[in-house]
Amino acid sequence: ASCRVPLMLMFFSAASWLALSAIFSFIASLKFHAPEKIFAQCSHMTFGHVQAAANSLLIYGFAIQAGLGAMLWLFCRTGKTTLFQPVLATLGAIFWNVGVTIGAIGIFIGDQSGFEWLEFPKYANGTLLVGYLVIALVAGLTFHDRQTKESEPSQWFLVGAMFWFPWIFSTAIMLLQVAPVRGVMQAVVNNWYGANLVNIWLAFVGLAVVFYLMPVQLKRPVHNRYLAMFAFWVLALVGGWGGMHATMPVPSWLPGVSSMMTILTIVPVLAVAFNLHRTFGRDFHLMKDDLVLSFVIVGASAYVIYGGLNAATGVQELNVVTHFTFFSLALNKLALYGFFSLTLSAAIYYIVPKITGSEWPLPGLVKLHLWCGGIGMGIYFLSLGLAGVLQGQRWYGGASFMDVANGVLRPFQMSTFGDLLILIGQVGLIANLKWLLFLRCRACCQSFLADVRGTKTAEVGA
Amino acid sequence: MNFGPLLFLGLFVSMALSWYGFIFKGQLDLGRQKQVKLDDGSYYPSNRDGLAHQGAEVYRANGCYYCHSQQVGQTGHEFNLTLTKVGTNTEAVVTAILQVKPELGKASARSALKAKRFELLHGVPFADIKQAQKAFDGLAKEGGAELAWEIVPLGPDFAMGWGPRRTVAADYLYDNTVMLGNQRIGPDLANIGLRRPDPKWHLEHLYQPRSKVEKSTMPPYYFLFERRKIENGKTDPEALKVEGDYQIVPKPEAKALVAYLMSLKAATPLFEAPMTVAPKPPPATNAAPAAATNAPVK
């Protein structure tokens, strides 16, 4: 309950940014089909802006914010303590949202940084860093206040994530925007940051949520604690080395080490998969009534698929076929949306009733979110992934560039439909949250007004 | 035992490892790179001109790097060996040719000498080249026979004609924001200044990509151009086209962007990215043909 104000702010903002990001992503996807018609006359809505906004809002607006919210709540729960200074957390969240807002505006006025994963301009990134540090401080002190002696897998993952992000983020901002490094080293820093962000930060926070929610919903502990520990440490060691693709114009030890470590990430992914599989067993019937559990299962499965494919792209012979194709786009979306967004949505659906004390007013929308999100993601990934593989194969086969581009238009159209479904799912989430808040606010106001009227009549009566 | 500090320490070490390996070591290796002096005394890479730098900002601001990459990669390389000059000792040359290619037979080896250039080996590893060169050492070489070998980079990037050699770190030294790109929704742009040297093509393509490339998915950049009324019956010399009473004139941003695209070239032979140019076809005169060298592309 101590978490209520900062967490509701964070979850509500995160869900709003997620819906906005989904709208932009859908618009960007639509632009491919009729580039001269969709928003063609508006200079601000050019593809480069819309795509950058969609990516940044998904990561910074939704993913990190929702992840931080879940982190704060999980530290309270697993440590059996209350949140340290919720006011500070709220302040941090405000800073974060201000940063995201000015960053998004910055993109649309042409200030985007030129680096994928870090599109926000300098001024926005600085604000984001301040906001994160404040929230991380609160998280750290909440963790410090824990009353439990034994540690839980969620706690390890969250401590890692809490401290990892400022390091990679500040390194990226310093070396790319404040004092840019020379030449192609910028690309190295950029790719290192992106890989750490997805394969470490998002994985850690997502897995923390999975490792907490799955045992809680199934009412049994994680199958093997030591296996979880093993997965955690191996992921921490090898996860941060990805990102350098095979033919990058850098000394070949960089892509070489990167590909080796990326292949090794299959080890923690398999360890997590095995652990979760054994914890879950074959209780699929439980998923029917328990939507939170369903979200977690879908999200965790997406992680395993993503992890496996990501490790496969570490193999240089495969990498040269899939890099630069739609396949890498599809894989990124699987990680960001299929795994992280669905898992954190599970967290939101679980946490919000607990901190506000009220149930979700429109449970049908939760189901809508799950089905639209899951199926949309499936369609998107399969169609775009197929398009990417076809692209890579045909380029290798010696086809001309435009022939290949025209040839993959059909699967790409399917992926736009997938994007639309994802968007509908997001609308479900934000609508639910808005309605819940509205009902709460109305209930609060009504009880307040009733009190005022009650005292008035009492005074009049007396 | 308080696992907190232990956890933190372990995480710190794990985190620091990738930072050390890629960022720190990477910076030591790559981050202090300087221009390289070429054989002809010039330095590579030279800085782009101011308009091209402004164009790079337009490229960045419009997110062009989401669809275009700027790197040419190779999956391997092979070599060709050509006999460019027979010299006076034809018998020694024939013997050498037969040593390299015994399946030819004396008759075809002799007739090969009549050709101005004869390709001895095609698509072989460098060890074969060296061995073949050894065969010509001695009498054939003394007679004035000359061989030339060329590197042929392999890979789909070269099959699509995206550059004469792979791009290396030195090519990006003067980019303020290095925008290597991660997607090829549009073609690679590393050598677009060489592939399409006509600025007018680029202006027309930016204004309406589908007018130049059928079914292009590139968005039209109408806002980089001004639709101005024609005054006094005189059209602006820079006008792209005329639509009734109006003319389409590129704004400074469009011109800067095109200047940037024109400056995108990565075709200078370097130590780490050697490049050979196939010798020009034999001239009409009796002058000896130039041997293929690592001379810069004219």
Interface residues (C-beta under 8 A of the other chain):
Chain A: K31 F32 P35 E36 A40 Q41 C42 S43 T46 F47 G48 H49 Q51 A52 G110 D111 Q112 S113 G114 F115 E116 F143 H144 S151 W156 V159 G160 F163 W164 W167 T171 L175 P180 V181 R182 G183 V184 M185 Q186 A187 V188 V189 W192 N196 W233 A236 L237 G240 W241 M244 A246 T247 M248 P249 V250 P251 L254 V257 S258 V320 H323 F324 T325 F326 S328 L329 Q391 W395 Y396 G398 S400 F401 M402 A405 N406 L409
Chain B: F3 G4 L7 F8 G10 L11 F12 S14 M15 L17 S18 W19 G21 F22 I23 G26 Q27 D29 L30 G31 R32 Q33 R60 A61 N62 G63 C64 Y65 Y66 C67 S69 Q71 G73 Q74 T75 G155 P156 D157 A159 M160 R166 T167 V168 A169 A170 D171 Y172 L173 Y174 D175 N176 T177 V178 M179 L180 G181 N182 Q183 R184 I185 P187 Q208 P209 R210 V213 E214 K215 S216 T217 M218 P219 P220 Y221 Y222 F223
